[in-house]
Amino acid sequence: MNELIEILEENALSVFTAEKGLDPYIRLIKAELKNFEPSLRNKTTRAEIASKAAKVGKMKIYLDGEGKKLNERLKAQPKIIDAERKRCKDVLQAFQDEVRKPLTDWEDNERVRIDLIKSRILRMENIPQVEVGSELLKAHLTKLEITVIDDSFSEFKGDAAIAKDRAIIDTRQLIDAATTIENEKAELERLRKEAADQQQKEREEKLVKDAEERVKAEAQSKIDAANKSEEAAKAESERLKQKAIDDAVVVEPVKEDPRVLIRSPADGLKEAIAFAGHPGTNSNALANAAASHKESIHGDIVLSLVKCGFDITTANHFMDKLIAGKIDNVTINY
């Protein structure tokens, strides 16, 4: 059976891709089996049945294996085909690049040349904004005016001339606008400065006025305090003098020479001394006159201190320290 069935490699594709292309091989196997009469009568006939079945199985494996081999060959073909396609493409691309290289180099150089010319024109068209100020705009205008439109611009010479003229016109307009803005800003700044100076002057004048009023108020307050202290001191002095008068020496009345209240501390003290030995003179009255005399002097000292700028409390405190002997090198002559 194997001897009758064989698929050549060059025919395998047509056999397996044709509709029912394996039918001729199937018919051959079927024809061989048609003449076979299986018998189970003995061991030999049974062995023939097994042999025939095995041969059919081998043919099945053979035909399936040939199809599998063809399929593997077909699967490998796309990679082979792609590799060959790539090799051919690379070779031909190299040929194409080599043939076109002179033209490609010329086009690259032309592209660079044109880009440089266009960039020069673009620099003329790129005018600074008005915010940069009139000085920078004037500098840009100077550059535009000294730019020479010559054959270096080649086929773009006309475009360059138009761009230059338009840029000069636009730049001059921007210079005028920037100058106007700057003048307005300067005037506004001047007005602001004047207003600020005026406000500062008014603040300073107010500060001076407030200071003067404060000084006047403080001075008046001191004067009022001094006057009040002086009045208080005068009142205290008068009180002490009156007390001295009230406490003046009293001489017991006698028949021939009756005595009355002495009018002043000093006179009272003198008369008290003069009558110290007089019959009927009161010893307590003499002591009271001496005390009143001291109090009167104390009142005069306090009044003098107030006139010198001391307040009444400080003056009295000073007087207490003086009487107590707490102030060195100062004594009271009574």
For each residue, the residues with C-beta under 8 A, 3 or more apart:
1: 4 5 28 29 32 55 56 58 59
2: 5 6 55 58 59 62
3: 6
4: 1 28 32
5: 1 2 25 28 29 59 62 63
6: 2 3
7: 11 12 15 25 63 66
8: 11 12
9: 12
10:
11: 7 8 14 15
12: 7 8 9 15 16 66 67 69 70
13: 16 17 70 74
14: 11 17 18 21
15: 7 11 12 18 21 22
16: 12 13 21 22 66 67 70
17: 13 14 21
18: 14 15 21
19:
20: 23
21: 14 15 16 17 18 24
22: 15 16 25 26 63
23: 20 26 27
24: 21 27 28
25: 5 7 22 28 29 59 63
26: 22 23 29 30
27: 23 24 30 31
28: 1 4 5 24 25 31 32
29: 1 5 25 26 32 33 56 59
30: 26 27 33 34
31: 27 28 34 35
32: 1 4 28 29 35 36
33: 29 30 36 52 56
34: 30 31
35: 31 32
36: 32 33 48 52
37:
38: 45 48 49 52
39: 42 45 46 48 49
40: 45 46 49
41: 45
42: 39 45 46
43: 46 47
44: 47 48
45: 38 39 40 41 42 48 49
46: 39 40 42 43 49 50
47: 43 44 50 51
48: 36 38 39 44 45 51 52
49: 38 39 40 45 46 52 53
50: 46 47 53 54
51: 47 48 54 55
52: 33 36 38 48 49 55 56
53: 49 50 56 57
54: 50 51 57 58
55: 1 2 51 52 58 59
56: 1 29 33 52 53 59 60
57: 53 54 60 61
58: 1 2 54 55 61 62
59: 1 2 5 25 29 55 56 62 63
60: 56 57 63 64
61: 57 58 64 65
62: 2 5 58 59 65 66
63: 5 7 22 25 59 60 66 67
64: 60 61 67 68
65: 61 62 68 69
66: 7 12 16 62 63 69 70
67: 12 16 63 64 70 71
68: 64 65 71 72
69: 12 65 66 72 73
70: 12 13 16 66 67 73 74
71: 67 68 74 75
72: 68 69 75 76
73: 69 70 76 77
74: 13 70 71 77
75: 71 72 78
76: 72 73 79 80
77: 73 74 80 81
78: 75 81 82
79: 76 82 83
80: 76 77 83 84
81: 77 78 84 85
82: 78 79 85 86
83: 79 80 86 87
84: 80 81 87 88
85: 81 82 88 89
86: 82 83 89 90
87: 83 84 90 91
88: 84 85 91 92
89: 85 86 92 93
90: 86 87 93 94
91: 87 88 94 95
92: 88 89 95 96
93: 89 90 96 97
94: 90 91 97 98
95: 91 92 98 99
96: 92 93 99 100
97: 93 94 100 101 104
98: 94 95 101
99: 95 96
100: 96 97 103 104
101: 97 98 104 105
102: 105 106
103: 100 106 107
104: 97 100 101 107 108
105: 101 102 108 109
106: 102 103 109 110
107: 103 104 110 111
108: 104 105 111 112
109: 105 106 112 113
110: 106 107 113 114
111: 107 108 114 115
112: 108 109 115 116
113: 109 110 116 117 154
114: 110 111 117 118 156
115: 111 112 118 119
116: 112 113 119 120
117: 113 114 120 121 152 153 154 156 160
118: 114 115 121 122 156
119: 115 116 122 123
120: 116 117 123 124 153 160
121: 117 118 124 125 153 156 159 160 163
122: 118 119 125 126
123: 119 120 126
124: 120 121 144 147 160 163 164 167
125: 121 122 163 166 167
126: 122 123
127: 137 140 167 170 171 174
128: 132 136 137 140 174
129: 132 174
130: 137 174 177 178 181
131:
132: 128 129 136 137 178
133: 136 137 178 182
134: 137 138 175 178 179 182
135: 138 139
136: 128 132 133 139 140
137: 127 128 130 132 133 134 140 141 171 174 175 178
138: 134 135 141 142 175
139: 135 136 142 143
140: 127 128 136 137 143 144 171
141: 137 138 144 145 168 171 172 175
142: 138 139 145 146
143: 139 140 146 147
144: 124 140 141 147 164 167 168 171
145: 141 142 168
146: 142 143
147: 124 143 144 164
148:
149: 153 157 160 161 164
150: 153 157
151: 154 157
152: 117
153: 117 120 121 149 150 156 157 159 160
154: 113 117 151 157
155:
156: 114 117 118 121 153 159 160
157: 149 150 151 153 154 160 161
158: 161 162
159: 121 153 156 162 163
160: 117 120 121 124 149 153 156 157 163 164
161: 149 157 158 164 165
162: 158 159 165 166
163: 121 124 125 159 160 166 167
164: 124 144 147 149 160 161 167 168
165: 161 162 168 169
166: 125 162 163 169 170
167: 124 125 127 144 163 164 170 171
168: 141 144 145 164 165 171 172
169: 165 166 172 173
170: 127 166 167 173 174
171: 127 137 140 141 144 167 168 174 175
172: 141 168 169 175 176
173: 169 170 176 177
174: 127 128 129 130 137 170 171 177 178
175: 134 137 138 141 171 172 178 179
176: 172 173 179 180
177: 130 173 174 180 181
178: 130 132 133 134 137 174 175 181 182
179: 134 175 176 182 183
180: 176 177 183 184
181: 130 177 178 184 185
182: 133 134 178 179 185 186
183: 179 180 186 187
184: 180 181 187 188
185: 181 182 188 189
186: 182 183 189 190
187: 183 184 190 191
188: 184 185 191 192
189: 185 186 192 193
190: 186 187 193 194
191: 187 188 194 195
192: 188 189 195 196
193: 189 190 196 197
194: 190 191 197 198
195: 191 192 198 199
196: 192 193 199 200
197: 193 194 200 201
198: 194 195 201 202
199: 195 196 202 203
200: 196 197 203 204
201: 197 198 204 205
202: 198 199 205 206
203: 199 200 206 207
204: 200 201 207 208
205: 201 202 208 209
206: 202 203 209 210
207: 203 204 210 211
208: 204 205 211 212
209: 205 206 212 213
210: 206 207 213 214
211: 207 208 214 215
212: 208 209 215 216
213: 209 210 216 217
214: 210 211 217 218
215: 211 212 218 219
216: 212 213 219 220
217: 213 214 220 221
218: 214 215 221 222
219: 215 216 222 223
220: 216 217 223 224
221: 217 218 224 225
222: 218 219 225 226
223: 219 220 226 227
224: 220 221 227 228
225: 221 222 228 229 311
226: 222 223 229 230 306 309 311
227: 223 224 230 231
228: 224 225 231 232 312
229: 225 226 232 233 306 310 311 312 315
230: 226 227 233 234 303 306 307
231: 227 228 234 235
232: 228 229 235 236 306 312
233: 229 230 236 237 299 302 303 305 306 307 312 315
234: 230 231 237 238 303
235: 231 232 238 239
236: 232 233 239 240 299 302 303 312 316
237: 233 234 240 241 296 299 300 302 303
238: 234 235 241 242 299
239: 235 236 242 243 299
240: 236 237 243 244 292 295 296 298 299
241: 237 238 244 245 264 265 296 299
242: 238 239 245 246
243: 239 240 246 247 292 295
244: 240 241 247 248 264 265 268 289 292 293 295 296
245: 241 242 248 261 262 263 264 265 268 292
246: 242 243 261 292
247: 243 244 288 289 291 292
248: 244 245 261 262 263 264 265 268 285 288 289 292
249: 262 268 269 271 272 275 282 285 286 288 289
250: 259 261 282 285
251: 258 259 260 271 275 278 280 281 282 285
252: 259 280 281 282
253: 258 259
254: 257 258 259 279 280
255:
256:
257: 254
258: 251 253 254
259: 250 251 252 253 254 275
260: 251
261: 245 246 248 250
262: 245 248 249 267 268 271 272 289
263: 245 248 267 268
264: 241 244 245 248 267 268
265: 241 244 245 248 268 269 289 292 293 295 296
266: 269 270 293 296
267: 262 263 264 270 271
268: 244 245 248 249 262 263 264 265 271 272 289 292 293
269: 249 265 266 272 273 289 290 293
270: 266 267 273 274
271: 249 251 262 267 268 274 275
272: 249 262 268 269 275 276 281 285 286 289 290
273: 269 270 276 286
274: 270 271 278
275: 249 251 259 271 272 278 281
276: 272 273 281 286
277: 281
278: 251 274 275 281
279: 254
280: 251 252 254
281: 251 252 272 275 276 277 278 285 286
282: 249 250 251 252 285 286
283: 286 287
284: 287 288
285: 248 249 250 251 272 281 282 288 289
286: 249 272 273 276 281 282 283 289 290
287: 283 284 290 291
288: 247 248 249 284 285 291 292
289: 244 247 248 249 262 265 268 269 272 285 286 292 293
290: 269 272 286 287 293 294
291: 247 287 288 294 295
292: 240 243 244 245 246 247 248 265 268 288 289 295 296
293: 244 265 266 268 269 289 290 296 297 334
294: 290 291 297 298 334
295: 240 243 244 265 291 292 298 299
296: 237 240 241 244 265 266 292 293 299 300
297: 293 294 300 301 332 334
298: 240 294 295 301 302 319 323 332
299: 233 236 237 238 239 240 241 295 296 302 303
300: 237 296 297 303 304
301: 297 298 304 305 319 322 332
302: 233 236 237 298 299 305 306 312 315 316 319
303: 230 233 234 236 237 299 300 306 307
304: 300 301 307 308
305: 233 301 302 308 310 314 315 318 319
306: 226 229 230 232 233 302 303 309 310 311 312 315
307: 230 233 303 304
308: 304 305
309: 226 306
310: 229 305 306 314 315 318
311: 225 226 229 306 314 315
312: 228 229 232 233 236 302 306 315 316
313: 316 317
314: 305 310 311 317 318
315: 229 233 302 305 306 310 311 312 318 319
316: 236 302 312 313 319 320
317: 313 314 320 321
318: 305 310 314 315 321 322 327
319: 298 301 302 305 315 316 322 323
320: 316 317 323 324
321: 317 318 324 326 327
322: 301 318 319 325 326 327 330 332
323: 298 319 320 332
324: 320 321
325: 322
326: 321 322
327: 318 321 322 330
328:
329:
330: 322 327
331:
332: 297 298 301 322 323
333:
334: 293 294 297
